[in-house]
Amino acid sequence: MQHRTDALSRPVILHNFSCGMWVKTAVLFDIYSGRISFCGIPLTHRLSPDLQFCVINQIKCRAGLFSLYDLHLRTGLAIMSKEQLLEQQLNGNSVDYFVLIIKSFMSIVLYGRAITKLKKAKYLSLFGLNVKNTSMAEAVDWIIQTPADKTQIGFFVNVHSINLSISDPTFFKQLSNANALFADGSGMRLAAKKAGFLLNGNNNGTDMLPHLCESCVESNQSLYFFGAKPRVAEQAASALCKQYPGLNIAGTKHGYNEDNNAEQIIESINNSGCDILLVAMGSPVQEQWLLEHRDKLHCKTALAVGGLFDFYSGNISRSPMWLREIGMEWVWRLLQEPRNKFNRYVIGNPLFLYRTFILGLVNTGEK
């Protein structure tokens, strides 16, 4: 027997068979007897006393093997708070619970169940790159609170950028020269797990931007959008200002500049007085541009954000949540742009897995 405590601090007993291949299948008897359910309150993560009081009398608040919170924790999502995830789960119907079970099984197959056994570190060396191991909140804090005496550069590293860095030593050096590298996507999570480390969060820019906008409003800091096709950055800025009242987007500039007049662009950025610059021109162009010009920039933080403006302008849709919850958002991108994304995903993803699990190029170590 296993003596556990659920998120409401209630004792829970789970049964195991004493031996054999199916030791843990005895938990099915606990489910059948009504002690626990397939989907319910997490068994390992505590809720605040106020939240416990709100849900303690809920009919559906039995402890469960699977929960939305555990699912998001396993894949590194930081879209909803623990309270929002619990509320959504408690308000779900039988179909929602069945889908949650399927998604949970898929995430376990991809990422494993025992995430608590993985080691933690503030920095990881992934494929030779020094990557910050931050939660989403910690990543946003770095962007917002970085000292203002010199522009700090932050890049997001994902499967695509790792593949580029391995085939192009110049790009590898550019990534290495950033002040901060954030792990983006399920591929980086798998690579860290291969080496026995847990990534604290999936720090992709698309999920980060709402948190960043909220923090900018609270701290009275401004953003500047540079990149993407004509009008896209402007559309994204307009949509975000409506969504986050008080948000100050100091200026926008598209990335299709025929004269490639960097001096005028930098002058526009500096004259805006922005605190944070977001550059969306795709890898490796955006990283190269920032590193070449960071000594001329007056903003305190600059990030390379890829196709971020396309999402928030409404030109490209995000994938359904269920795909994001199992770390397969790339499938949606491939379906939307099969020709443009074929090499990146159909060829790039298997190549990354080959380099990670067969060639063992992760060379991960704690920093």
VOZA-420587 format. One record per atom (N, C-alpha, C): y, x, z. Coordinates in pm, whole numbers, plus 32768, in hexadecimal, padded with zeros to 4 digits. Example, Ala and Ser with C-alpha at 12.3 -4.5 7.8 and 13.67 -1.06 7.14 Angstrom:
7DC78527830C;7E3E84CE830C;7EB68528830C;7F1F850582C4;7F96855782CA;8003850A8313;
end
This chain:
7F8880538000;800080008000;807E80588000;80E480267FBE;816780667FBF;81CA800D8008;821080468068;82767FFB80B0;82FD801F8073;833D7FBD8038;83BD7FD27FF3;84277F788031;84A27F8C800A;85127F378032;85607F147FB6;857E7E937FA4;85C77E6C7F2C;865D7E7B7F40;86AA7E547EDA;873A7E687EDD;87817E117F45;873B7DAE7F7C;87717D5B7FE6;87427D89806F;87097E038074;86D87E4080EF;86627DF5812C;86187DAD80DA;85A27D648109;85247DB880F3;84C97DB98155;844C7E058143;83F37DC580D8;83B87E188085;835E7DEA801B;82E17E42801F;826D7E048019;81EE7E4D8017;81B07E3F7F8D;81947EB37F4F;81517EB67ECF;80C67EF07EE1;80627EB07EA4;7FD87EDC7EB3;7FAE7F357E3E;7F5A7F967E5A;7F1D7FEC7DF5;7E877FED7E08;7E3F7FFB7D9A;7DB080177DA7;7D9E80A67DD8;7D3180C17E1C;7D1D81457E58;7CFE81B17DF2;7CC5818C7D7E;7CA381F17D1B;7C9681AE7C92;7C7E81FF7C2D;7C6B81CA7BA7;7CE781D67B51;7CD581B77AD0;7D4281C37A71;7DB1815E7A8A;7D8E80EC7AC2;7DEC807E7ACE;7E1B806B7B5F;7E3A80DC7BA1;7E5F80D97C2E;7ECE80767C4A;7F3480767BF4;7FAC80267C10;7FA37F977BDE;7F357F737B9C;7F2A7EE97B6D;7F167E877BDF;7EFC7EB97C56;7EEE7E5F7CC9;7F6E7E137CE4;7FDF7E477CB2;805D7E037CC5;805D7D797C83;80057D657C21;7FFA7CE27BE2;7FCF7C777C46;7F7F7C9F7CA8;7F567C3F7D11;7FCE7C1C7D69;80277C7D7D7F;80A17C5F7DCB;80F97BFC7D81;80FE7C0B7CFC;814C7BAD7CAC;810A7B237CAE;80877B1F7C9F;803E7AA07C9F;804C7A587D24;804C7AA37D92;80577A667E17;80E57A3D7E39;81487A657DE6;81D27A3D7DFD;82217A9C7E55;81E87B0F7E7B;82327B6E7ECE;82A87BAB7E81;82917BC87E03;82FA7BFB7DAC;82EF7BB47D26;834C7BD17CCD;83477B977C48;83527C077BE0;83387BE77B62;834A7C4A7AFA;83DD7C757AF3;84377C137AF3;84C77C2F7AEB;85097BFC7B6A;85547C537BAB;85967C297C27;85F47C937C5B;860E7C8E7CDD;86687CEC7D1E;862B7D777D17;867B7DDF7CF5;86457E677CED;86027E927D6F;859D7EE77D62;85537F167DD7;858C7F977E11;85E47FD87DCB;860E805D7DF8;86A4806C7E0F;86F5800D7DE4;878680227DE7;87C87FBA7E41;88147FE87EA3;88507F917F06;88CB7F4A7ED0;88DC7ECE7EF9;89557E827EDB;89B27E8A7F52;8A337E767F3A;8A937E757FA6;8A7A7DFC8000;8AA07E038080;8A8B7D9180DC;8AC77D0F80A7;8B417D16806B;8B807C9D8036;8B2D7C617FC6;8AF97CB57F6F;8AA87C837F01;8A247C4D7F32;89EA7C8E7F98;896E7C5B7FD1;89827BCE8006;89F37BB68048;8A0E7B328080;8A1B7AC98012;8A507AEF7F9E;8A657A917F31;89E27A657EF0;897F7ABB7EEF;89067A9C7EA4;888D7A817EFB;88987A937F7E;88227A8B7FD3;87DF7A027FCE;882E79997FB2;87F579137FAE;87D278E47F21;87DF793C7EC1;87BB79187E38;872479067E2D;86FA78A07DE1;866C78857DCE;862878F97D87;867179377D28;8634799D7CD3;86437A2A7D0A;865E7A397D8C;867F7ABE7DBC;86097B067DFC;858E7AE57DD4;851D7B337E01;85247BC07DC7;84E97C1F7E0C;84E07CA67DD5;848D7CA47D56;84AC7CFD7CF9;84647CFD7C7A;84487D887C47;83E57D927BEF;83C37E127BB3;842F7E417B52;84707DE07B10;84D57E007AAB;85587DBC7ACC;85C57DFC7AAB;864A7DC17ABE;86A77DF87A53;87127DAD7A37;87767DDD79D8;87B77E5E7A08;87C97E687A8C;88077EE17AC2;87AF7F5B7AA7;872D7F4F7AC1;86D17FBE7AA6;86D07FE27A11;86D67F7C79BC;86D67F93792C;874F7FE37902;87C57FBB7931;88408002790D;8844808D794A;880E809C79C2;8809811F7A02;87B1817E79B2;8742814C7980;86E481A27937;872081D378B3;876D817E7871;87A681A477EF;883381DD77FC;886B81DD7876;88ED821C788C;896381C77868;895081457851;89C080EE782D;8A1D80D978A3;8A9D80D17888;8B0080B778F0;8B61804D78BF;8B297FDE788E;8B797F757851;8BA17F0C78B8;8B417EE8790E;8B5A7E847975;8B3F7EBE79FF;8B807E877A63;8B6B7EB47AEC;8AE67E7D7B20;8ABA7EB37B90;8A3E7E847BCF;8A477DEE7BEE;8ABE7DC37C1A;8AD07D367C3A;8AC47CDE7BBE;8B017D0A7B50;8AFA7CBC7AD4;8A6B7CB47A9E;8A237D237AA7;89987D247A79;89427CC67ACB;89577CC77B4F;89097C6F7BA6;89297BDD7B8A;89AA7BBF7B78;89D37B367B5C;89957B057AD9;89987B597A73;895E7B3479F2;88C97B1C79FE;88867B717A4A;87F57B607A59;87D27AE27AA6;881B7AC67B12;87FE7A507B63;881A79CE7B17;887479D47AB7;8895795E7A68;883E795079EB;87E179AD79D8;878C79AA7963;8720793F796A;86E8791E78F6;867A78BE78F0;85F7790878D6;858D78BF78C0;850978FD78AE;850479547831;854C792B77C7;8550797D774D;85967A027769;860579FD77B3;864E7A7777D7;85F57AD67826;85A47A9D7880;854C7AF178D3;84DE7B2F787E;84AB7AE3781F;84437B1877C7;847A7B8C7773;84F47B79773F;85357BE276EF;85507C5D7746;85787C4877C4;85917CB7781F;85127D097835;84A17CC67842;84227D0B7854;84047D6377DA;84177D2C7762;83FC7D7876E8;84597DF176DE;84DB7DDC76F8;853B7E4A76F2;85197EB5775A;84ED7E8A77D0;84CB7EE9783A;84537F3D7813;83EE7EFE77D8;83797F4977AB;83A07FAE7740;83F67F8476E3;84217FDE7677;846F805576AF;84C5803C7710;851380AA774A;84BB81097799;845480D377D8;83F7812A7821;83AA818377C1;8382814A774E;833C819A76E9;8396820B76B7;841781EC76A1;84748250766B;84A182B676D3;84C08287774C;84FF82DE77AE;84AC82FA7829;843B82B27839;83E982C478B0;841C826F7923;83C9825C7985;83ED820679F6;842682557A6C;83EE82CA7A86;840F83117B01;848D83657AF1;84FF83247AD7;857C836F7AC7;85A983AE7B4A;857B83787BBC;85A483AF7C3C;856684397C54;84FE845D7C08;84BF84DF7C19;8501854C7BC7;855F85287B71;85A5858B7B20;861085D17B72;8628864F7B54;868C869D7B9B;871986787B6B;877A86907BC2;880586747BA0;885586F57BA6;88BB86FE7B51;891287737B4E;899987487B15;8A04878E7B3D;8A89876D7B0B;8A9B87977A7A;8A5988037A53;8A5E883479C9;89D28854799A;89B8883A791B;8938885B78DE;894E88AF7861;88F6890D7849;88F9895977CD;88998917776B;88D088C7770F;8881888076AD;889488BF7624;882988F775ED;882E893B756B;889789AA756B;88A689EB75DF;89068A5875EB;89938A2E7608;89AD89AC7613;8A348978762D;8A3F894D76C0;8AB1896B76FC;8AC8894B7789;8AFF88BC7793;8AA9885D77B4;8ACB87CF77B2;8AE4879C783F;8B5687567851;8B73871878D2;8B1386A378E8;8AD7869F795E;8A7A86337980;8AC385CE79D8;8B0D85757998;8B64851979E1;8B3B848879CB;8B5B84367A2B;8B5683A67A16;8BCE838079BF;8BD083037991;8C4282D77940;8CC482E07990;8CBF82B77A0E;8D3782BA7A62;8D6983487A74;8D0E83A67A87;8D3584337A98;8D71846C7A19;8D3A844579A5;8D7184737926;8DFF84417912;8E1683C27931;8E9D83897925;8EFD83CD7986;8ECE83EA79FE;8F2384307A60;8F4D84B97A2C;8EF184FE79E9;8F15858179B2;8F8385737948;8F79850F78F5;8FDC84F9788C;906484D578C7;90638480792C;90DE844E7967;912084B479C4;90CF84FC7A10;9104854F7A7C;910F85E37A5A;90ED860A79DF;90F3869779BB;918286CC79C7;9195874A79F3;921C87817A02;926B877C7980;92EF876D798A;934287557914;938387D378DC;9365884A7914;93AA88C378E6;937988F3785D;92FE88CE7836;92C888F777B5;9267888C7783;926988717701;9214880976C8;9181882B76DB;913987CF7717;90A987DE772C;905F879076BF;8FF987D07684;8FB087967613;8F2787667642;8F0386EB761E;8E8086B5763E;8E38868475C2;8DB886A975B5;8D65867E7545;8CEC86317579;8CBA85D47526;8C3F858C7544;8BD085C874EF;8B6385F2752E;8AF4862E74E4;8A7F85CC74E0;8A4D85B47468;89DD85597453;8977859A73F7;8916854E73CA;88AD85837375;88E885C272F7;8947857D72B9;898385AE723D;89CC86327253;8A1C863B72BD;8A6886B672D4;8A0D872972FC;899F870C7342;893F87767362;88FE87AB72E3;88D58751728A;889A877D720B;88FD87D171BB;897C87A671B9;89E287F47171;89F5887E71B0;89F688827235;8A0F89027279;899D89657264;892389337255;88B1898B723E;88B489C571B1;88DD89737150;88E189A170C5;896289EA70A2;89CA89DA70F4;8A4C8A1670D6;8A808A607152;8A708AE47158;8A9E8B3271CC;8B348B2371E8;8B838B0C7180;8C138AFA7194;8C2E8A7D71E6;8BE78A1171C7;8BFA89957212;8BC789A572A1;8B5B89EE72B3;8B298A09733B;8B958A50738C;8BD78AB17350;8C418AF97397;8CB58A9C73B7;8CD58A40735B;8D4189E27375;8D20898873EC;8CA7895573F0;8C7E89027462;8C86895274E4;8C5D89D074DE;8C5D8A257555;8CEA8A3F7589;8D4F8A327534;8DD98A4E755B;8E2089D67598;8DDD896475A2;8E1A88EF75E1;8E2389047678;8E8288C076B5;8E8B88C37747;8E21886D778A;8DF188077742;8D8987B17778;8D3687777707;8CB28775771A;8C56873576BE;8C0F86C57709;8C10864D76CE;8BD185D9770C;8B5685AF76BC;8AE885957701;8A6B856E76C0;8A7384DE7691;8A5B84CA7611;8A6B844775D0;89E7841E758E;89AD83B075BD;893B83777577;88B4839175B6;885383437588;87CC834975BF;878583CC759E;87A9840C752D;876A848A750A;878684F67571;880284FE759F;882685627604;87E085437688;87CE84C476A2;8787849C771D;86F684C97717;86B784B976A2;862D84E47691;8621857D769D;868385C57665;867F8656766B;868A868776FB;86E6864B7747;86F4867277D3;867586517822;863C85DE7806;85C285B5784C;854F8614782B;854A864477AF;84E186A27787;84E3871E77E2;855B8745780C;856A87BA7862;8568879678F6;855287167915;854686EE79A1;85C786CA79E6;863086B07997;86B2868F79D1;86DA85FF79AE;872685C37A06;8758853B79F1;87EA853F79C9;880B85007958;889784EF7933;88D0847A7982;8943849179BF;897D842A7A16;89B583B379C9;89D283C47949;8A08835578FC;8A0583727868;8A0B8307781A;8A1883137789;8AAD830E776A;8AEA83837756;8B7B838C774A;8BAA837D76BA;8B7E83157674;8BAF830175EB;8C3B82C775EE;8C8A82F0758B;8D1782CA7589;8D2E82357579;8CD481F07535;8CE88161751C;8CE08111759D;8C82813375F4;8C7880F07675;8CE2812276D6;8D0F819D76C1;8D7081D7771D;8DFD819E770B;8E22817A7690;8EAC81557675;8EE080E276CD;8E95807776E5;8EC9800F773F;8EE8804577CB;8E91809A7801;8EAA80D67884;8F26812F787F;8F3581797810;8FA981D07802;902A817F77F9;9027811077AF;909E80BB77A4;90C68082782C;906480547879;9081801F78FD;90C0808A7957;908981037950;90BE817079A2;914A81977976;9165819278F3;91EB81B278C1;9251814C78F1;922B80CD78F4;928680657927;92A4807D79BA;923B809C7A07;924C80B07A97;92A0812C7AB7;929081957A67;92D582147A83;935482257A30;937681BF79E0;93EF81C1798D;93EE8239792D;937D824C78E8;937182B67885;9361827877FA;938682C57794;9389828F770D;932482D676B3;92FE82917646;929E82C375E4;92E182D1755B;92A8832A7509;92D18336747D;92518336742A;924D82E473BF;91D882DA7368;91F4832272E4;91A5838772C5;91B483D17248;912B83D77202;912883A57186;90AC83AD713A;9086832970F9;9012832870B9;8FDA82B47072;902C82956FF5;9004822B6FAF;904782046F33;90CF81C36F52;912681B96EED;91A881796F03;919A80EF6F42;91ED80D56FA6;91FA80576FEF;918D80427058;9121808D7055;90B4807870B5;90E180997143;9120810E7156;914F813471DB;91B680D1720E;920D80A271B4;9273803F71DA;92327FBB7205;91CD7F9071BC;91857F1471DF;913E7F217265;91007F94727A;90BB7FAA72FA;911E7FA9736D;91917FE9735A;91F77FED73C3;922A7F6173E3;92417F12737C;92727E897391;920D7E3573DE;918D7E4073B9;91257DF373FC;91177E1C748E;911F7E9C74AA;910F7ECC7533;91867EA7758B;91FF7EAA7552;92757E8375A0;92707DF075C7;92357D9C7574;92247D0F7595;91BA7CFE7602;91537D5075FB;90E57D44765A;91097D7D76E3;91617DE376E4;91867E247762;921F7E207771;92547DB477AB;92E57DA877BC;931D7E1F780B;93897E5477D8;93C77EC87819;93997F4C77E0;93377F497786;93087FC57749;93747FFD76EC;938F807F76F9;93F680C076A8;93B2811C7642;93AF80F075C4;938181457557;93FE81787510;941B81F77527;949D822F7501;94AE823E746B;94418241741F;944C824E738F;93C58254734C;93C5824172C8;934A82497279;9367829471F7;930082D271C1;930D83197141;9282831D7101;927982F17084;91F682F57043;91D18383701D;915283996FFF;912184206FE5;911884476F54;914583EF6EF9;913E840C6E6A;91C6843A6E38;91E784B56E5C;926A84EC6E39;9259854D6DC4;928485216D4F;926E856F6CD5;92AE85F96CDC;932186026D1A;936686846D22;932E86DB6D92;92DD869D6DE7;92A186E66E58;930C872F6EA9;937A86E96EC1;93EB87266F06;93D6871E6F9C;9391877F6FD2;936F877E7060;93EB878870B7;945187D17089;94C987E570DA;9511876070F3;951A870D708C;955B868B709D;950A863170F9;9487863670EC;943085E47142;943E860E71D3;943C869171EB;944A86C47274;94D386A072AD;953A86A87259;95C086827287;95C585EF72AE;958285997260;957E850A7280;953584F27304;94C685397318;947A852A7394;94CC8558740C;950C85CC7400;955986027470;95D585AE748E;9617857D7426;968F852B743B;966E84A5747D;95F28479746E;95CB83F974AC;95C484037544;95B5847E7577;95A884917607;95238463763F;94BE845875EB;943C84247619;93FB8484767C;93AA844B76D3;935D849A7733;92D484C176FA;9299846476AE;92108477767E;920B845D75E7;91D384BB759E;91C784B1750C;9135849974E7;911C84347494;909784197460;9097843673CA;903E8490739F;903884BB7313;8FB4848D72D7;8FBD843D726C;8F458400722F;8F3D8425719C;8EFF8496717F;8EF184C370F5;8E6284ED70D4;8E0584D7712F;8D7B84FD7117;8D618590712F;8CE585AF7152;8CBF863C7169;8C98867D70E5;8CBB86FC70D4;8CFF87587131;8D968761711F;8DCF870970CB;8E5E871370A9;8EB586FE7125;8E9586987175;8EEB867871E7;8EE986E67251;8E7587227268;8E6D878E72C9;8EBC88087299;8EAD8827721A;8EF6889971E1;8F8C888471EA;8FB9880A71CA;904987EC71CC;908287FF7259;903D87CB72BC;906F87D47345;907488647376;900D88B17358;900B893B7386;907489907341;908E897472C2;90F389BF7278;918089A472A9;9196892A72DD;9220890272FB;923B88E7738F;91DA890073E6;91EE88D77471;9261892274B5;927E899C748A;92ED89E674C8;937489AB74A5;93798958743B;93F789197412;9406888C744C;939A88557480;939D87CD74B5;93D887CB7542;942387617561;9462875375E4;941B86ED763D;93BB86A47606;937186447659;9318869076BA;92F0864F7726;92A08698778A;920A8695776A;91DB862F771F;914E862776FB;914085F7766C;90E0862F7623;90C38604759A;902D85FA7588;9001858D754A;8F7285727537;8F54855D74A4;8EE1858F7477;8EAE857273F1;8E5084FA73FD;8E70848C73B6;8E2B840D73D3;8DE383CF735C;8DD4841672ED;8D8483E4727E;8DB583607246;8D5A82FE723B;8D7C827D71FE;8DAE82157260;8DE6824072CE;8E0F81E57339;8E6F8178730A;8ED4819C72B9;8F3A813B7291;8EFE80CE7237;8E9880EF71EB;8E59808C7194;8E1F801971E5;8DE68038725A;8DAC7FD072AE;8E187F7572E8;8E817FB27320;8EE57F627367;8F4C7F22730A;8F4C7F4A728B;8F9F7F047229;8F577E8971F3;8ED47E7F720B;8E857E1071D9;8E477E287151;8E5B7E9F7118;8E237EBC7094;8D8D7ED47097;8D5B7F057106;8CCC7F1A711A;8CA47EDA719E;8C387E8E719F;8C0F7E477219;8BB37E9E726D;8BBA7E8A72F2;8B5A7ECB734B;8AD27E89733D;8A6A7ED27362;89E47E9A735B;89D17E3173C8;896E7DD873BA;89507D797426;892F7DC574A6;894D7D887517;893A7DCB7597;88A97DF575AD;88497DA5757D;87BD7DC77597;87977E4B7555;87D37E6B74E3;87B87EEC74A3;87F87F5E74F2;886F7F467524;88B27FAD7575;88697FC575F8;882C7F5C762E;87E77F6976AE;87677FBA76A4;87307FCB762D;86B9801E761D;86DA80A075D1;875C80BD75C4;8785813A7587;876E814474F2;877480D274AB;875680D2741B;87CC809E73C9;884580B773F7;88BA808673AE;88C380C37323;888A813A7312;8890817D7290;884C812A7222;87EB80D87246;87A7808371E4;880B802271A6;88637FEB71F8;88CA7F8E71C8;892B7FD3716A;8952804F718E;89AC809B7137;896A80B870B1;88E980D670B3;88A080F27038;889980776FDF;88838003701D;887C7F866FD0;89047F646F91;896F7F866FD6;89F57F696FA3;8A1D7FC66F31;89F980466F3E;8A2080A96EDB;89A780FE6EB4;894480C36E71;88C7810C6E55;88DB818A6E02;893581846DA1;894881FA6D4C;899182696D96;89FC82476DDC;8A4C82AB6E21;8A0482E76E9A;89AF82986EDC;897082C56F57;88DF82F16F46;88AD82F26ECA;881F83136EB4;87FE839F6EE6;884984036EBA;882C848C6EE5;883D849E6F7B;88A2845D6FB1;88C1846E7040;885084387098;881A83C57074;87B8838470CB;87288392709A;870D8371701D;868383726FEB;864C84006FE5;86A1845F6FC1;867684EB6FBE;869D85327040;87158519706F;8749856170E3;870085447165;86DF84C67180;869D84A571FE;861284E5720B;85BA84D871A6;8538851D71B0;854785B571BB;85AB85ED7175;85C2867D717D;85E986A6720A;863F86567249;8667867172D4;85EF866B7331;859A86057321;852485F87376;84C5866D7360;84B7869972E4;8461870D72C5;8497878A730B;8519879D7304;855588127343;854B880B73DB;854E87907411;854A877F74A2;84BD878C74DA;845F874274A0;83DA873874DB;83728796749F;838587C17423;8324881B73E4;835388AC73EB;83CD88C573BF;8402894D73C2;84368975744C;84568911749F;8486892E7526;850B8974752A;856A894974D5;85EC898B74CD;864F895C7537;86248900758D;868288C975F0;86B88936764B;86648994766E;86838A0476CA;86DF89DA773C;86C189687779;8718893177E0;8709897B7863;8778899878A0;877989D27924;87F089A07971;87E7899F79F3;885789717A45;88C789D77A42;894289A27A37;89B689FB7A33;8A0689ED7AB4;
end
